[in-house]
């Protein structure tokens, strides 16, 4: 993506930069004031603590784009290039949406009246690029992992955890499951997830310093089976058009190039296409929550059991994926099976086939 400099609020801040209203405008104005102090403590680090891939790079792009658009912004732009660092970071912790049930439980069991409690799992991993402009706190004492490059850790998380989440999310939702742990505890769905992690992701995953991948995969299955956090499939199914191109398709592209296995990846794509129809296998309608929901829902209704119309979305599917007859054929097979037989039987038949 690119910095949306045409945004109305951004344009307003650019016209009155000393009284900004946006987060970017406030950051840049703060940096300008820091620059004019002109003292030895002027260097600063802006550490992104969100979960956006390449978050530090994104923040740098936005800050520099805004600064270059300012009238007489060249001096500030040059100062930022020299004195400000933007480390990338990655957090791995499953955090379900706050529910009314959780709020009620806290009130009744612990006498805590909190309108927005956060329910999360025991596991936590925070990886931070060791790129600080003027020293840093010793956060490694509380478990932060400082590394030279966050990217391998992001790939590990997105391709193993996030894509597996989506796999269970769409297949489980269509079959009538409500929570991730229910799908993960089912023997056949769990077998499909393990096939994807072991045979499709692991062979093309780059080395991740300090991480035992087999141990990490084992821990994922334990985390997925945690029934206490009650992670809903509705949450997992949100925003497929922004997730799958990042979480899944890099694996597909590498496996296509290597002539490798993309069986379950094709099943996931087919399950997403089937989900976009907005009606589950029991005939219950639901709202597709996606940035491209309207267009994709219309496509699903027009496409039926053929994925061809979906593959025309060039911003979702790279040419090497679209041009792979083998991948398209697998997606077509699974999409037809999901329509005809449903999620559970499709998964069962795939397992039987893999065993033979």
C-alpha positions as CSV (number, residue, x, y, z in Angstrom):
1,X,0.0,0.0,0.0
2,X,0.9,3.7,-0.1
3,X,0.3,6.7,2.1
4,X,-3.2,8.1,1.4
5,X,-2.2,11.7,1.3
6,X,-5.4,12.7,-0.4
7,X,-7.3,11.8,2.9
8,X,-9.5,14.8,4.0
9,X,-8.1,14.9,7.6
10,X,-4.5,14.5,6.4
11,X,-5.1,17.4,4.0
12,X,-6.5,19.5,6.8
13,X,-3.4,18.8,9.0
14,X,-1.1,19.7,6.1
15,X,-2.8,23.1,5.9
16,X,-2.5,23.7,9.6
17,X,0.5,21.5,10.7
18,X,1.0,23.1,14.1
19,X,-2.5,22.2,15.2
20,X,-2.9,18.6,13.9
21,X,-5.8,16.3,14.6
22,X,-4.6,13.0,13.1
23,X,-2.1,10.6,14.7
24,X,0.4,11.1,11.9
25,X,0.1,14.9,12.1
26,X,0.6,14.8,15.9
27,X,3.7,12.6,15.5
28,X,5.3,14.8,12.8
29,X,4.6,18.0,14.8
30,X,6.1,16.3,17.9
31,X,9.2,15.5,15.8
32,X,9.4,19.0,14.5
33,X,9.4,20.4,18.0
34,X,12.0,17.9,19.0
35,X,14.2,18.9,16.0
36,X,14.1,22.6,16.9
37,X,15.4,21.9,20.5
38,X,18.7,21.0,18.8
39,X,20.2,19.2,21.7
40,X,22.1,16.0,22.1
41,X,19.0,14.1,23.2
42,X,17.1,14.8,20.0
43,X,17.4,11.3,18.5
44,X,14.2,9.3,19.0
45,X,12.7,5.9,18.2
46,X,9.1,5.4,17.2
47,X,8.2,1.8,18.1
48,X,5.1,0.4,16.5
49,X,3.2,-1.9,18.9
50,X,0.4,-2.9,16.6
51,X,0.2,-6.2,14.7
52,X,0.5,-4.9,11.2
53,X,3.1,-6.8,9.1
54,X,6.1,-4.5,8.6
55,X,4.6,-2.0,10.9
56,X,7.8,0.0,11.4
57,X,8.3,0.3,7.6
58,X,4.7,1.3,7.2
59,X,5.1,4.0,9.8
60,X,8.3,5.3,8.3
61,X,6.6,5.5,4.8
62,X,3.6,7.4,6.2
63,X,5.7,9.8,8.4
64,X,8.1,10.6,5.5
65,X,5.3,11.0,3.0
66,X,3.5,13.4,5.2
67,X,6.7,15.4,5.9
68,X,7.6,15.7,2.3
69,X,4.1,17.1,1.6
70,X,4.5,19.9,4.1
71,X,5.4,23.4,2.9
72,X,9.1,23.8,3.7
73,X,9.3,20.3,5.0
74,X,12.6,19.4,3.5
75,X,14.7,20.3,6.6
76,X,12.4,18.2,8.8
77,X,12.4,15.3,6.3
78,X,16.2,15.3,6.3
79,X,16.4,15.5,10.1
80,X,13.9,12.5,10.5
81,X,16.0,10.4,8.0
82,X,19.1,11.1,10.2
83,X,17.7,11.0,13.7
84,X,14.5,8.8,13.9
85,X,14.3,5.0,13.7
86,X,11.2,2.9,13.1
87,X,11.8,-0.6,14.3
88,X,9.5,-3.4,13.1
89,X,7.8,-5.6,15.7
90,X,5.6,-8.7,15.8
91,X,3.3,-9.9,18.5
92,X,1.9,-13.4,18.7
93,X,-1.0,-13.8,21.2
94,X,-4.5,-15.0,20.4
95,X,-6.9,-12.4,21.7
96,X,-10.6,-13.0,21.1
97,X,-13.2,-10.2,20.8
98,X,-14.6,-9.0,24.1
99,X,-18.0,-10.6,24.7
100,X,-21.0,-9.6,26.9
101,X,-20.6,-13.0,28.6
102,X,-17.1,-12.1,29.7
103,X,-18.2,-8.8,31.0
104,X,-21.0,-10.5,33.0
105,X,-18.7,-13.2,34.3
106,X,-16.2,-10.6,35.6
107,X,-19.0,-8.7,37.3
108,X,-20.6,-11.8,38.9
109,X,-17.6,-13.9,39.8
110,X,-14.9,-11.3,40.6
111,X,-17.0,-8.2,41.3
112,X,-15.1,-6.3,38.6
113,X,-17.2,-3.9,36.5
114,X,-15.2,-3.5,33.4
115,X,-16.9,-2.5,30.1
116,X,-14.0,-3.7,28.0
117,X,-12.0,-6.5,29.6
118,X,-9.4,-8.3,27.4
119,X,-9.5,-12.1,27.4
120,X,-6.4,-13.8,26.1
121,X,-4.3,-17.0,26.1
122,X,-1.2,-17.7,28.4
123,X,1.2,-17.8,25.4
124,X,2.9,-14.5,24.4
125,X,5.7,-13.7,22.0
126,X,6.9,-10.2,21.2
127,X,9.7,-9.9,18.7
128,X,11.2,-6.4,18.1
129,X,13.8,-5.3,15.6
130,X,16.9,-4.0,17.5
131,X,17.0,-0.7,15.7
132,X,16.9,2.1,18.3
133,X,18.2,5.6,17.6
134,X,19.4,6.3,21.2
135,X,19.5,3.2,23.2
136,X,16.6,1.2,24.6
137,X,15.1,-0.3,27.8
138,X,16.1,-3.8,28.6
139,X,12.8,-5.3,27.7
140,X,14.5,-8.7,27.1
141,X,14.3,-9.0,30.9
142,X,10.5,-9.4,30.6
143,X,10.6,-11.7,27.6
144,X,10.9,-9.4,24.5
145,X,13.0,-11.0,21.8
146,X,15.3,-8.5,20.1
147,X,16.4,-9.5,16.6
148,X,18.1,-8.1,13.5
149,X,15.2,-8.9,11.2
150,X,11.6,-9.5,12.2
151,X,10.4,-10.7,8.8
152,X,11.1,-14.5,9.4
153,X,9.1,-14.4,12.6
154,X,6.3,-12.7,10.8
155,X,6.3,-15.3,8.1
156,X,6.3,-18.1,10.6
157,X,3.3,-16.6,12.5
158,X,1.3,-15.7,9.4
159,X,1.9,-18.9,7.4
160,X,1.5,-21.3,10.3
161,X,-0.8,-19.7,12.9
162,X,-2.9,-17.2,10.9
163,X,-3.4,-19.4,7.8
164,X,-4.3,-22.4,10.0
165,X,-6.7,-20.2,11.9
166,X,-8.4,-19.3,8.6
167,X,-8.5,-22.9,7.5
168,X,-10.3,-24.0,10.7
169,X,-12.4,-20.8,10.6
170,X,-14.0,-21.2,7.1
171,X,-14.3,-25.0,7.2
172,X,-15.6,-25.1,10.7
173,X,-18.1,-22.2,10.2
174,X,-19.6,-23.9,7.1
175,X,-20.0,-27.1,9.1
176,X,-21.8,-25.4,12.0
177,X,-19.0,-25.1,14.6
178,X,-18.9,-22.0,16.7
179,X,-15.4,-21.9,18.3
180,X,-11.9,-22.6,17.1
181,X,-11.2,-25.1,19.9
182,X,-14.2,-27.2,18.7
183,X,-12.6,-27.5,15.3
184,X,-9.1,-28.1,16.6
185,X,-10.3,-30.9,18.9
186,X,-12.0,-32.7,16.0
187,X,-9.7,-35.5,14.8
188,X,-10.2,-35.0,11.1
189,X,-10.0,-31.3,11.0
190,X,-6.9,-31.4,13.2
191,X,-5.4,-33.8,10.7
192,X,-6.0,-31.4,7.9
193,X,-4.4,-28.6,9.8
194,X,-1.3,-30.7,10.5
195,X,-1.1,-31.7,6.9
196,X,-1.0,-28.0,5.9
197,X,1.6,-27.1,8.5
198,X,3.9,-30.1,8.0
199,X,3.7,-30.7,4.3
200,X,2.9,-27.4,2.8
201,X,4.3,-24.6,5.0
202,X,7.4,-26.2,6.7
203,X,9.2,-27.2,3.4
204,X,9.1,-23.6,2.1
205,X,9.5,-21.7,5.5
206,X,12.7,-19.8,5.8
207,X,14.9,-20.4,8.9
208,X,13.7,-18.6,12.0
209,X,16.6,-17.9,14.4
210,X,16.1,-19.2,17.9
211,X,12.9,-21.0,17.1
212,X,12.3,-24.8,17.1
213,X,9.7,-25.0,14.3
214,X,8.5,-28.4,15.4
215,X,8.0,-27.3,18.9
216,X,6.2,-24.1,17.7
217,X,3.8,-26.2,15.6
218,X,3.1,-28.5,18.5
219,X,2.4,-25.4,20.7
220,X,0.0,-24.1,18.1
221,X,-2.3,-27.1,18.3
222,X,-2.3,-26.8,22.1
223,X,-3.2,-23.1,21.8
224,X,-5.9,-23.8,19.2
225,X,-7.5,-26.4,21.6
226,X,-7.7,-23.9,24.5
227,X,-11.5,-23.9,25.3
228,X,-11.2,-21.2,28.0
229,X,-10.7,-18.3,25.6
230,X,-13.7,-19.2,23.4
231,X,-12.3,-17.8,20.2
232,X,-15.2,-17.5,17.8
233,X,-15.1,-18.6,14.2
234,X,-17.0,-15.4,13.3
235,X,-13.9,-13.4,14.4
236,X,-11.5,-15.7,12.4
237,X,-13.6,-15.4,9.2
238,X,-13.5,-11.6,9.2
239,X,-11.6,-9.9,6.3
240,X,-10.5,-12.8,4.2
241,X,-9.6,-10.6,1.3
242,X,-7.0,-8.8,3.4
243,X,-5.8,-11.9,5.2
244,X,-5.3,-14.7,2.7
245,X,-3.1,-12.8,0.3
246,X,-0.7,-12.3,3.2
247,X,-1.1,-15.5,5.2
248,X,-1.7,-18.1,2.6
249,X,-0.8,-17.2,-1.0
250,X,3.0,-16.8,-0.4
251,X,3.0,-20.5,0.6
252,X,1.0,-21.3,-2.5
253,X,3.3,-19.4,-4.8
254,X,6.4,-21.0,-3.3
255,X,4.9,-24.5,-3.7
256,X,3.8,-23.8,-7.2
257,X,7.3,-22.7,-8.1
258,X,8.8,-25.8,-6.4
259,X,6.3,-28.2,-7.9
260,X,5.3,-29.0,-4.3
261,X,2.1,-29.7,-2.3
262,X,-0.7,-27.1,-2.0
263,X,-3.6,-29.5,-1.5
264,X,-4.9,-28.0,1.8
265,X,-4.1,-24.5,0.7
266,X,-6.4,-25.0,-2.3
267,X,-9.0,-26.4,0.1
268,X,-8.8,-23.2,2.2
269,X,-9.2,-21.0,-0.8
270,X,-12.2,-23.0,-1.9
271,X,-13.7,-22.8,1.6
272,X,-13.3,-19.1,1.6
273,X,-15.1,-18.9,-1.8
274,X,-17.9,-21.0,-0.4
275,X,-18.1,-18.9,2.8
276,X,-18.6,-15.7,0.7
277,X,-21.9,-17.0,-0.5
278,X,-23.4,-15.9,2.8
279,X,-25.3,-19.1,3.5
280,X,-24.0,-22.1,5.6
281,X,-24.6,-25.8,5.0
282,X,-27.7,-25.7,7.2
283,X,-29.3,-22.9,5.1
284,X,-28.6,-20.2,7.7
285,X,-27.8,-16.8,6.2
286,X,-25.0,-14.6,7.7
287,X,-23.4,-11.3,6.8
288,X,-20.0,-11.5,5.1
289,X,-17.7,-9.1,7.0
290,X,-15.0,-8.1,4.6
291,X,-13.6,-4.9,3.1
292,X,-14.7,-6.2,-0.3
293,X,-17.8,-7.9,1.0
294,X,-20.3,-6.5,-1.6
295,X,-18.3,-7.4,-4.6
296,X,-17.1,-10.8,-3.4
297,X,-20.6,-11.8,-2.3
298,X,-22.0,-10.9,-5.7
299,X,-19.2,-12.9,-7.3
300,X,-19.9,-15.9,-5.1
301,X,-23.6,-15.9,-6.2
302,X,-22.6,-15.6,-9.9
303,X,-19.8,-18.1,-9.7
304,X,-21.6,-21.1,-8.2
305,X,-19.2,-24.0,-8.2
306,X,-16.7,-22.5,-10.5
307,X,-13.8,-20.3,-9.0
308,X,-13.0,-18.7,-12.3
309,X,-14.6,-15.3,-11.5
310,X,-12.7,-15.1,-8.2
311,X,-9.4,-15.6,-10.0
312,X,-10.1,-12.4,-12.0
313,X,-9.4,-10.3,-8.9
314,X,-5.8,-9.4,-9.8
315,X,-5.3,-7.5,-6.5
316,X,-5.9,-10.8,-4.6
317,X,-4.3,-13.4,-6.8
318,X,-0.9,-13.0,-8.4
319,X,-0.4,-14.1,-12.0
320,X,1.6,-17.2,-11.1
321,X,-1.3,-18.4,-9.0
322,X,-3.9,-17.6,-11.6
323,X,-1.9,-19.2,-14.3
324,X,-1.4,-22.5,-12.4
325,X,-3.8,-25.0,-13.9
326,X,-2.9,-27.5,-11.2
327,X,-3.8,-25.1,-8.4
328,X,-7.0,-23.9,-10.1
329,X,-8.1,-27.5,-10.7
330,X,-7.6,-28.3,-7.1
331,X,-9.6,-25.3,-6.0
332,X,-12.4,-26.2,-8.4
333,X,-12.5,-29.8,-7.2
334,X,-12.8,-28.7,-3.5
335,X,-15.3,-25.9,-4.2
336,X,-17.6,-28.4,-6.0
337,X,-17.2,-30.9,-3.2
338,X,-18.0,-28.2,-0.6
339,X,-21.2,-27.3,-2.4
340,X,-22.2,-30.9,-3.1
341,X,-21.0,-32.7,0.1
342,X,-20.2,-30.1,2.7
343,X,-17.2,-29.3,4.8
344,X,-17.1,-32.4,7.0
345,X,-17.4,-35.0,4.2
346,X,-14.9,-33.1,2.0
347,X,-12.4,-33.2,4.8
348,X,-13.1,-36.8,5.5
349,X,-12.7,-37.8,1.8
350,X,-9.4,-35.9,1.6
351,X,-8.0,-37.7,4.6
352,X,-9.0,-41.1,3.2
353,X,-7.4,-40.2,-0.1
354,X,-4.2,-39.1,1.6
355,X,-4.0,-42.4,3.5
356,X,-4.3,-44.5,0.4
